[in-house]
Amino acid sequence: MDRSRWAAWLRMLAGLGILVALVWHLGSDAFVSGLRRIDAATLLAGLAIGLLTTVCSAWRWSLVARGLGLRLPLGRAVADYYRALFLNAALPGGVLGDVHRAVRHGRSSGDLGRGVRAVVLERTAGQLVLLVAGAAVLLVRPSPVLAPVVRFLTLPAIALSMAAVAVLLTAAALRLRARRGASRAERAVRGMVAEVRQGLLGRGVWPGVALSSVAVLMGYLGMFVLAARVAGASAPIAELVPLVVLALLAMALPLNVGGWGPREGVAAWAFGAAGLGAAQGLTTAVIYGVLAFVASLPGAAVLLVRRSATRRGERPQVELEERVLAEQGAPQRRA
């Protein structure tokens, strides 16, 4: 087994370990309670929010692809994004759907590398908006969970590690600059910077990317607040938002099983630190996970429809080949 597969297995085991630890400490009632509280109205609301976030995410992807010189109509982008969301939720790892849409779009556009980089930039834009908004919320809005986070970040070991990383990055940048024109890494970095300017910072790109990213983030926040209300949390929205932001930031960690793991752990810790109860935080995260999966189900329909269309397209080709072979073999049999 190669190193990448080992890394994937370790990430999934880490996510599974988090879930097992939560069940061990909080019991299974939080999971069961979350499933029992979901009704038809909640599912419909989740589908509606999912439609908003998916269309905005697909619009962002289309804008980035266009900035890189690739054609990607919005309708196709929405369908491909839905399929990617479903694969992310249904398959371990949580990123296989994004890999699939990147490779598919790259091959269909005739530039696999640029198609992959379009997806990377699109996802990066969303994460950057989440990080900036999350930092702003945690700094502006007082919350009981902020003090432990600040204490953790200011620990000597953490501070020294961050300083060491900054020094290493600075040294690497200076070395690349000293070897101007002679380093393949430098050319790669320059190419990446140029594509970031085209795909994210272009005059006709960045306003739409920023607007769509903010809309997607608001959709995620709305779905998490909905999950908290269904879980029984009666705290004001202003008190819930910092907790939700921390859970959303945890979702970016590549230690999950189909998206499950860090989100539930951080939600349980944050709700417990805020005095709302760790069990309620876990129930909220479970409800959010179910709603996110339900919101991705249109992607399963896209997958089935396209697979059926592919098979229908292959059948006439097979029949044509069989007919040609039969016509070529007929004279031989008569002879």
C-alpha positions in Angstrom: 0.0 0.0 0.0 1.5 3.4 -1.0 1.9 6.4 1.2 -1.2 8.2 0.0 -3.4 5.3 0.9 -1.9 5.0 4.3 -2.5 8.7 4.9 -6.2 8.3 3.7 -6.7 5.4 6.1 -5.1 7.2 9.0 -7.3 10.3 8.4 -10.5 8.1 8.4 -9.3 6.2 11.5 -8.8 9.6 13.2 -12.3 10.7 12.4 -13.7 7.3 13.5 -11.7 7.6 16.7 -13.3 11.0 17.5 -16.8 9.5 17.0 -16.0 6.5 19.2 -14.6 8.8 21.9 -17.8 11.0 21.8 -20.0 7.9 22.1 -17.8 6.7 25.0 -18.1 9.9 26.9 -21.6 11.2 26.0 -23.4 7.9 25.1 -25.4 7.1 22.0 -28.5 9.1 23.1 -27.2 12.3 21.5 -27.0 10.5 18.1 -30.4 8.8 18.5 -32.0 12.0 19.7 -30.7 13.9 16.7 -32.2 11.4 14.3 -35.6 11.4 16.1 -36.0 15.1 16.1 -35.8 15.5 12.3 -39.2 15.8 10.6 -40.3 16.4 7.1 -40.3 20.2 7.5 -36.7 20.1 8.6 -35.7 18.0 5.7 -37.4 20.4 3.2 -35.7 23.3 4.8 -32.4 21.5 4.5 -33.0 20.8 0.9 -33.8 24.5 0.2 -30.7 25.7 2.0 -28.7 23.1 0.2 -30.0 24.3 -3.2 -28.9 27.9 -2.3 -25.4 26.9 -1.2 -24.9 24.5 -4.2 -26.0 27.0 -6.8 -23.7 29.7 -5.3 -20.8 27.3 -5.0 -21.3 26.2 -8.6 -21.4 29.9 -9.7 -18.1 30.4 -7.9 -16.6 27.4 -9.6 -17.8 28.6 -13.0 -16.3 32.1 -12.4 -12.9 30.7 -11.4 -12.9 28.3 -14.4 -13.7 31.2 -16.7 -10.9 33.3 -15.2 -8.5 30.4 -16.0 -9.8 30.3 -19.6 -12.0 27.2 -19.3 -15.6 27.1 -20.3 -18.1 25.9 -17.6 -21.8 26.7 -18.1 -23.7 27.3 -14.8 -26.2 24.5 -15.4 -23.5 21.9 -15.9 -21.6 23.3 -12.9 -24.6 22.9 -10.6 -25.2 19.3 -11.7 -21.5 18.4 -11.3 -21.4 20.2 -7.9 -24.4 18.2 -6.7 -22.8 15.0 -7.8 -19.6 15.9 -6.1 -21.4 16.8 -2.8 -23.1 13.4 -2.8 -19.9 11.5 -3.5 -18.2 13.5 -0.7 -20.9 12.6 1.7 -21.3 9.0 0.7 -17.7 7.9 0.3 -14.9 7.9 3.0 -12.5 10.8 3.0 -14.9 13.6 2.1 -13.0 14.8 -1.0 -13.5 12.2 -3.6 -16.4 14.0 -5.2 -14.3 17.1 -5.6 -11.5 15.0 -7.2 -14.0 13.5 -9.6 -15.5 16.8 -10.7 -12.0 18.3 -11.2 -10.8 15.4 -13.3 -14.0 15.2 -15.3 -14.1 18.9 -16.1 -10.3 19.0 -16.9 -10.6 16.1 -19.3 -13.7 17.5 -21.0 -12.1 20.9 -21.4 -8.9 19.5 -22.8 -6.7 20.8 -19.9 -6.6 18.4 -17.0 -4.2 20.4 -14.9 -6.1 23.6 -15.3 -9.4 21.9 -14.5 -7.9 20.5 -11.3 -6.5 23.9 -10.3 -9.9 25.5 -10.9 -11.4 23.3 -8.3 -8.6 23.8 -5.9 -8.9 27.6 -6.2 -12.7 27.5 -5.9 -12.4 25.5 -2.7 -9.6 27.7 -1.4 -11.7 30.8 -1.9 -14.5 29.3 0.2 -12.1 28.3 3.0 -10.5 31.8 3.0 -13.8 33.5 3.4 -14.7 31.1 6.2 -11.4 31.7 8.0 -11.7 35.5 7.7 -15.3 35.6 8.8 -14.7 33.1 11.6 -11.8 35.1 12.9 -13.8 38.3 12.8 -16.8 36.7 14.6 -14.6 35.2 17.3 -12.8 38.4 17.9 -15.7 40.8 17.8 -18.4 38.7 19.5 -17.5 37.8 23.1 -17.9 34.1 23.7 -16.9 31.6 26.5 -15.1 29.5 23.9 -12.8 32.2 22.8 -10.6 32.2 26.0 -9.6 28.5 25.7 -8.8 29.0 22.0 -6.6 32.0 22.8 -4.9 30.1 25.6 -4.2 27.2 23.2 -2.8 29.5 20.5 -0.6 31.3 23.0 1.0 28.2 24.5 4.8 28.3 24.2 4.9 25.1 22.1 2.3 26.3 19.7 3.8 29.8 19.4 7.2 28.4 18.8 5.9 26.0 16.2 4.1 28.8 14.3 7.2 31.0 14.5 9.3 28.1 13.2 6.9 27.6 10.3 7.1 31.3 9.5 10.9 31.3 9.5 11.0 28.2 7.2 8.6 29.7 4.8 10.5 33.0 4.7 13.8 31.2 4.2 12.3 29.1 1.4 11.0 32.3 -0.3 14.3 34.0 0.0 16.1 31.0 -1.5 13.8 30.8 -4.4 14.3 34.5 -5.1 18.1 34.1 -4.9 17.9 31.4 -7.6 15.8 33.5 -9.9 15.1 31.7 -13.2 16.9 28.5 -12.3 14.5 26.7 -10.0 11.6 24.6 -11.2 9.9 25.3 -7.8 10.1 29.1 -8.4 8.5 28.7 -11.9 5.8 26.6 -10.3 5.2 29.3 -7.7 5.1 32.0 -10.2 2.7 30.0 -12.3 0.5 29.5 -9.3 0.5 33.2 -8.4 -0.4 34.1 -12.0 -3.4 31.6 -11.9 -4.5 33.0 -8.6 -4.6 36.4 -10.1 -6.5 35.2 -13.1 -8.9 32.8 -11.3 -9.6 34.7 -8.1 -8.4 38.3 -8.4 -9.4 39.1 -11.9 -11.5 42.2 -12.4 -14.5 40.3 -13.6 -14.0 37.4 -11.2 -13.3 38.5 -7.7 -16.6 40.3 -7.0 -18.7 37.3 -7.9 -16.3 34.9 -6.1 -16.6 37.0 -2.9 -20.4 37.4 -3.1 -20.9 33.7 -3.8 -18.6 32.7 -1.0 -20.4 34.9 1.5 -23.7 33.5 0.4 -22.4 29.9 0.8 -21.1 30.7 4.3 -24.5 32.3 5.3 -26.2 29.1 4.0 -23.9 26.9 6.1 -24.5 29.1 9.2 -28.3 29.0 8.6 -28.3 25.2 8.3 -26.3 24.9 11.5 -28.6 27.3 13.4 -31.6 25.3 12.1 -30.0 22.1 13.4 -29.4 23.8 16.8 -33.0 24.8 17.0 -34.2 21.4 16.1 -31.9 20.0 18.7 -33.6 22.1 21.3 -31.1 25.0 21.7 -32.9 28.1 22.8 -29.9 30.4 23.0 -30.0 33.6 20.9 -28.5 33.4 17.4 -25.8 35.8 18.4 -24.6 33.3 21.0 -24.8 30.4 18.7 -22.9 31.9 15.8 -19.4 31.7 17.4 -20.1 28.0 18.3 -21.3 27.3 14.8 -18.2 29.0 13.3 -15.9 26.8 15.3 -17.7 23.7 14.1 -17.6 24.8 10.5 -13.8 25.5 10.8 -13.4 22.0 12.2 -15.0 20.6 9.0 -12.0 21.8 7.1 -9.7 19.3 9.0 -9.0 16.3 6.8 -9.7 13.9 9.6 -13.2 12.6 8.9 -15.4 9.8 7.7 -17.7 11.2 5.0 -17.5 14.6 6.8 -18.1 13.1 10.3 -15.6 13.4 13.1 -14.0 16.8 14.0 -17.3 18.6 13.4 -19.1 16.6 16.1 -16.1 16.8 18.5 -15.7 20.6 18.2 -19.5 21.2 18.4 -19.7 19.1 21.6 -16.7 20.9 23.2 -17.9 24.4 22.1 -21.5 23.9 23.3 -20.2 22.5 26.6 -17.8 25.4 27.1 -20.6 27.9 26.4 -22.8 26.2 29.1 -25.3 24.7 26.6 -24.3 21.1 27.2 -21.9 18.9 25.2 -24.7 16.5 24.5 -26.7 19.2 22.8 -23.7 20.3 20.8 -23.3 16.7 19.6 -27.0 16.4 18.7 -26.8 19.6 16.8 -23.8 18.4 14.8 -25.6 15.1 14.1 -28.7 16.9 12.8 -26.5 19.1 10.6 -24.7 16.0 9.2 -28.0 14.4 8.3 -29.4 17.6 6.7 -26.1 18.1 4.7 -26.4 14.5 3.4 -30.1 15.0 2.5 -29.2 18.3 0.7 -26.7 16.3 -1.4 -29.2 13.7 -2.5 -30.0 15.4 -5.8 -26.5 14.5 -6.7 -27.4 10.9 -6.6 -30.1 11.6 -9.2 -27.6 13.4 -11.3 -25.2 10.4 -11.0 -27.9 7.9 -12.0 -29.2 10.0 -14.9 -25.8 10.5 -16.4 -24.8 6.8 -16.0 -28.0 5.8 -17.7 -27.3 8.3 -20.5 -23.8 7.0 -20.9 -25.1 3.4 -21.2 -27.7 4.5 -23.8 -25.0 6.2 -25.7 -22.8 3.2 -25.7 -25.5 0.7 -26.8 -25.9 2.1 -30.4 -22.1 2.1 -30.8 -22.0 -1.6 -29.7 -24.8 -2.5 -32.1 -23.1 -0.7 -34.9 -19.8 -2.5 -34.2 -21.7 -5.9 -34.2 -23.4 -5.0 -37.5 -20.1 -4.1 -39.1 -18.5 -7.3 -38.0 -21.5 -9.3 -39.2 -21.4 -7.6 -42.6 -17.6 -8.3 -42.9 -18.1 -11.9 -41.9 -21.0 -12.6 -44.2 -19.0 -12.7 -47.5 -16.5 -15.1 -45.9 -19.3 -17.5 -44.9 -20.8 -17.4 -48.5 -17.3 -18.1 -50.0 
